[in-house]
Amino acid sequence: MELSALLQDLHLSSEEPRPPLPLPPITELLSRLQEKLTSDEAFGSSTLIGRVERLFRTADPNWLFSADQREDGWAELQALYGSVIRALIGCAALPLRDDDCIPLTPAAYLDVPARAAAVSAALMALLETLGNWEKRGGVTGDLAGLPLTVAPPLCVFTVTHFQVQAWTSTASTAAARHLHEALLRAGSWRDSAHLLIGEEGGRKGILGEVLDILQPQLSKDSWWRCDAVKLVFAWTLLQVTRPALSPHLSRLLPPSLLLVDHHRPDNCMLGVRCLHHIVLNTPAADLRQFNRAEVLYQALYRHLYTPEPAVIQVVLSCLLDLLLVLEKPPSSPSSFRKPCRHDDVLRLLLTHMEAEHKVALRCTYATALPAFIDRMGVAVCRHLQRVERVVLGYLEVSDPPEEKTRLQILEALQRTIRVAWPRMQCRAHSLLRCLLRLLVDVSVDCGLCEPLRQQLMDQSAICIKLLDACCHGDIQALLQQVDSSCCSSQVLGCIATATTRR
């Protein structure tokens, strides 16, 4: 279709037949096009978006990217392209929720994927035309900044639609991902992290501009209204690593804390992952400044009372790294005798483990315990009585089909014996009886696969061997009294392995 016909089809030029006239200035056309895209009568029209795509594909680049000769001509052109792009993106905007507790139904997003795919195609046409013109040497130094100008809204749009969500389809996610890749090529960015962070001593990234777009929607009263906002924020944050994250800390922490405090487990977990990323990629001094680390600790600690296993898992993992920001490890000489936050977390963890009867939560707690014992080191002696009760209780209960809980508790027991061996002799007999019962139970359990059975028996044998070392060989004398008629040859072989000195 001829360009003049396209302009008439868009109702941006006179519909009366007339001889071909010089094309209007591109700045005038972009201004009128932006008004057309945001008008109520044409808002979200796939037909209009398709015509804009054809316009970007068929128009002469020398006209599309020509600016007035005024001093601010190039700045005006870039600003107008930014306005048109934001208007196009607005045509695929997601509906907003009115209630935090009532999610939108799938029907509310029914027409979003088609409009998002159409907008992606129109924006792709613009980037491809600009890229082809650049290859032919048509892009001047002033116009080379256009990709950087349009990158922030394009980045937010593509991230919103290339993730598999209720408002996307296979076609819309593919279109958004191709558009994101085209954006990276247009600005010669290596990847998404390079786009956001930039490079030291070179071109700056767009992280600040992306946060400017998201910030109005990330307040306490509005962040939940659009389901995509939290996902775009989390994706953006997780792309940024040190040292680029620290300068934006004051803008990244509040939204993360809002997510952590939300009543829905999925939002809470997303917020904890954001906080964990911040902890890992921010200098400890910056986190301690203004008491930030203590605020994070309190926000996470209260989630240890939640009954959600998935939330507990990510919270404990984050706390383990955050505690090193707040204090030295308890096993260090300067802090060994002084109870600290590590003790508070481990004490609460063991208290919950003793009383817990839900299999999923028991497995989550057991998985986290070995890492905390490692961190405590010899200071775990302050908690040995509780650790012993937990070990005895957890080894008695089977956890089919993977027996993950028992394996993790055996690992925790091994680490406890290694760091607190002088205090283990008085507990050796009760632990030995429990381990022998475990060996017998495992040997006759028909539901266990052979590799898992052997793994449990091998780990139990290691625990017995470590206990024997703590007791200076006294365990061997007790094991020699085991009645061979009461247990299988497999158990006897395991006991023999445990008592063999190396």
N, C-alpha and C positions, 0 to 999 in steps of 0.2 A: 504494500500500500504506500502511495506517495505520502511524503511528510505533510504536505498541505492538507491532504485528505484526512490524515491522522489528527491534525490540529483541529479541523472542522468536526471530526468525530468526537473529540474531547470537548467540543464547544469552547475552545480557547481562541478561536478566530471566527470571523463572520461566516455564517452558513450560506449567504447569498453567493451565487456564482459570480466570479470576477476573474480577470486575468491574474496570473501569478504575480504576487507582490513580494518584495523583500521580506525575509523572515523577521519576526519581531526579535528584539534582544532577548537572549536566553534568560537574563535576570527577570525580565517582565513575565516571560512564560512560566518560570519556576514559581514566581510569586502567585500567579493566578492558579497554577496547578496545585499549590499548597492549599489555597482557599477551597478549591474544588474537592480535594481529598478530605478535608475536615468539615465540609458542609453536611448538614443532617441528611439531606436528600440523597447524597452519594456515598455516605460513610459506609465503608466495608464492602462496597460493590466490587465483586470479582471482575465484572466487565470493565469497569473503569481502571482497575489495577492492571488488567491484561493490556489495555490500550497504552498505559504508561510504560509497560514492559516493551511493547513494540516501538514506542517513541524512542526509548533509550537504545534499542537495537538498530533502528534504521536511520536515525538522524546523523548528520555529518558531525564528527567529533570536533571539527574546527568551530562549529557553531555551538555545540553542546558545552564546550569548555572555553568559550571566549568571554572575556571580561571587558568592562568599560576601561577606557584609558585613564580614568581617574586614579588618584594615588591609592584609594581604598577599594579599587575595583575587584581585585582578587579576593580580598577579605569578604566583600559583599557576596561574591559568587559562592565562596565556600560556605558562608552562613546560610544562603538560600538553599544550597544542596542539603545542608544539615536539616533545614526546616522541612523540605520535601521528604527526606528520608524518615524523619520523625512522624510526619503525617502518614506515610505509607505504613510504618510500623504500628501506628495507632489503629489502622484498619484491621489488624489482627489481634487487638487487645483482648485479654481474657476478661470474662465477667467477674464482678466483685461479689464477695460474700457479705451478707448483712449480719450474720450471727457467727460468733467464734465457735460455737458448739455444734452448729448444723452445717456440714459440708455441702457443697453444690452437687447436684446429681449429674451423671454423665450426659443427660440431655442438655444441660446448660452449655456444654462445650461442643455440641454437635456440629456447628458450622465453623468452629475455630480452625481445625486442621486445613480445610480447603482454602480459607482466607490466608492462613500462614504460608501455605505452599505458593499461592499466587504472589504474595508480597516477596517471598524469597526469590521467585523467578524474576520479578521486576528489579530487585536490588542486584541480583546476579548479573542481569543485563547491563546495568550501569557500571559495575566493577569490571566486567569483561570488555566493555567498550573503552573504558579508561585504560585498561591494561594493554589492549591492542594498539591504542593510539600512542601509548608510551613506548611500545616496541618500535613504532615507526618514527620515534623521535619527536612527537608532537607535544609532549609534556614539558612545560617550562619549570624553572625552579620554584616559581610561586605556586603553580598548580600541583607540584609534587607533595604539598602538604595536605591535599584533599583527603587521602585515605586516613590520615591521622585525625582530621576533623570529624569524619563520619564514623570512625571506628567505635567510639563508646556506645552510641545507640545501637549500632549493628551488632556489637558484641553481646549486649544485653538481650537483643532480640533472638540471636542465634542460640544462645545458651538456654533461653526460655523454651525453645522449640526443638532442640536436637536431643533432649532427654525424653525417654519413654515415660509419658505421663497420661493422665486422663484427657488432656486437651491436645494430644498429638496422635498422629497416625503414621504408618510406615512411610507414606509419601512425604508428609510434612517434616518428619525427623530427617529423612535423607536430604530433602531440599535445604533445610536449615544447616545441616552439617556441611554440605557442599558450599553453601554461602559463607560459612565460617572459614573454610579452607581458602576460598577465593579472597576473603578479606586479608588473611595472612599473606597470601601471595601478593596482593595489591600493595601492601605496606612493607614487603620484604621482611616479615617477621618469621622467625624460625618456628615458633610454636606459640601456644596460648600464654605461657608464662612470660615469654619474651614480649608479647604484645602488651601485657599488663605491667610488667616491671621495667621494660626498656633495657638499657645497658649503661653501665657506669661510664661517664665521660662522653656519652653519645646521645642518641635520641631517647627522650623520656618515654615512659610507659603511659598507659591510659587508666591506671588503677584509680587515681584521684577523680577522673571524670566519670568513670563507671560508678564509683561510690556517690558522686553528686547526683546521678540519675536515680540510684536506689534509695538514697537517704530519706527523701520525703515519704517513702512508703515503708520505712523501717522503724517508725515510731511505735510506742507501746500500744496505741489505739488503732493502728492501721496495718501493721505488718501481716496480720492474719487474713486480711480482706482478699488478697490475691495470693493463691497458692504457689505461684511461680516465684514470687519475690524471695522467699527464704532459700529456694533452690539455687537461684542465680547468685545470691549473696554467698552461700556456702561454696558453690563452685568457684567463684572469684577468689574467695579467701584461700581455698586449698591450692590454688595455683601459685600463690605468693609465698616465697621462702625468705629466709634471712639473707642479707640485711635489709631487704626492701620492705619487710612487713613492719618493722619497728616504727618508722615515721607515721604510719597510719593506724597505730595501735588504738588511739583514742576514738577512732571511728569504727573500728572492727570489734572491740570488746562489747559495747552496749547491745548491738543486735544479737551477738552470740549468747549473752546472758539472758536476753529476752526469750530466746529459743529454749535455753536450759530450764527456765522456770515454767515452761508451758506444761499444761496438764496432759497433753497427748504424748505417749511414749516416743512416737516417731520424731516429733519436733524436739523433744528433750534430747534424744540420741544425736540428732543432727547438730544441736547446739553444743553438746559435749565434744563431738568430733571437731567442731570449729575451735573450741577452747583448747583441746589437746594440740591441734596444729599451731595455735598461737604460742602455747607453752614451749613447744619444741623448736619454734623458729624465732623466738624473741630472747634477747639477752636477759639473764636473770636480774641484772640491775634495773632494767626497764620495767620488768614485771613487779619488782619490789617497790618501785617508785609509786607514790600516792597510795600505797597500801593495796595495790591491784591484786597481788598474789593472794593476800588474805581474803579479799572479796571472792576470788575464784574458789579458794579452798572452802569457804562457807557455803557457796552456791552448790558445790559438788558434794560436800559431806552430807548434807541433808537428804540427798538422793540415795544414800546407802540404806535408807529405811523403806525404799520403794519395793514392791513385790514383783517388779518386772525384771526377769533375768537378763534380758538384752541391755536394759539401762544400767543395771549393776555392773555388767561386764565392762562397758565403755567408761563408766565412772571410775571404777577401780584402776583401770589402765591409765586414765588421765591423772588420777591422784598420785599414782606411783611416780610420775615424772614431775608433777607440781610440787610434791613434798621436797624434792631436791632443791627447788628454788627457795623454799621457805626456810630450810634448815639443813644442817649437815647430816649424813647418814648416822643412825644411832650407834653403829659399830665403830665409828671413829673415836680415837682416844679422848678428844675434847668433849664429846657428848654422850659417852657410854653410860655414865651414871645418872644422867639427867633425863627423866621421862619427857617425851616430846609428842608432836603430832603423829609421828609414825606409830607410836604406842597407842594413841587414841584410835587410829584407823584399824590397826590390827586387833585391838581389844574388841571393838565393835564387830569386826568381821568374825572373830571367833565366837562371840556371843550369839550372833545370828546363826552361825553354822551349827552350834549345839542344839538350838531350838527348831531348826528348819526341817520340814518333812517333805517339801515339794522336790521332786527329783530334779527338775530343771534348775532351780535355785541352788540346790546342793552341788550340782555339777559346776555351776558358775563360780560359786565360792571356792570349791576345791581347785579349780583351774587357776584362780588368783593367788591362792595361799603360798605356793612355792616361791613366787617372786617376792612376796612380802617377807618371807623368812630369810631369803637371800639378802634383802636390804637391811633387815634388822641385825643380821650377823649374830655375834655372841649376846647382843642385847635381847635376843629372843628368850633368854633365861627368865626374863621378867614375866613371860607368858607361858611357861612350860606346862603348868598344871592344866590350863585350858587347851593347849595344843594336844596334850596327851588324851584328854577326854574326847576331843574332836577326832583324833586318829582312831581311837578305839571304837567310837561310834560309827564312823564312816566305813571302816574296813569290814564291819559286820553285815552291811547292807549291800546286796548286789545291785548293779546298775547296768542291766543288759540294754542293747546287745554289745555296746562298745566297751563297757566297764571303764569309762573315762574317769569317773569320780574316784574309783579305787586306785587307778594308776596315778592320778594326780596326788592323792593322799600318800601313797607310797613314796612318790618323789618328794613331797613335803617332809615326810619322816626322815628320809635319807639326808636331806639338807639340814634338818634340825639336829640330827645325831652328829653330823660333821662339825657344826659350829658350836654346839652346846655339849660336847661329849663328856666333860667332867661332871655334868649334872644328870647324866643318863643312866648311871649304874643303878640308882635306886628305883628307876622305872623300867628296867630291863625285863623283869619277870612278867609284868602285866603285858608289856608290848610283845614279848616272845610268845606268850599264850595266844594272843590275838593273831599273830603272824602264822602260827602253826595251825590254828583253826581255819585261817584263810587258805592255807595250802591244801588242807583236806577238803574244804568246800569246793575249791576250784578244781581239784583233781576228779571229783565225782559229778561236776556240773555238766550235764549232757548238752546244755544249750550254748556252751562256749565253743567257738572254733579253735582248732589246735594252735594256730599262731598266737591268738589272744591268751589262751591258757598258759602257753609257755612264757609269754611276756609277763603275766602276773606272777608266775612262779619265780622267774628270774629276778624281778624287782623285789619280791619278798626275800629271796635268798640274799640279795645285797643288803637289805635292812638287817637280817639276822647276822650277817658277817660284820657289819658296822657295830651292832650291839655287842657282839663277842669281843671286838677290839676295845670297846669302852669298858668292858668287864674283865679285861686282862685274861681272856680265855675261859672264864667261868661258864659261859654259855655252852661250850663244847661238852662239858661234863653233864649238863642237863640234857642236851640233845642225845647223848649216848644212851640215856634211859628211856628214850621213846620206844614204845612197844611196836615192833615191826608188823605185828599181826593186825594192828588197828589202822594202818594206812597203806596206801598203794606203793608200788615200787617207784613210781614217778615222784612221790613225796619224799621217799627215802633218798632217792638220788639227788633231789633238790637240797635236802638237809646235808647230805655228804658234801655237796658243792659248797654250801655255806660254811662248813667247818674246816674246809681245806685251807691250810695256810699257804700263802705265796711269798 
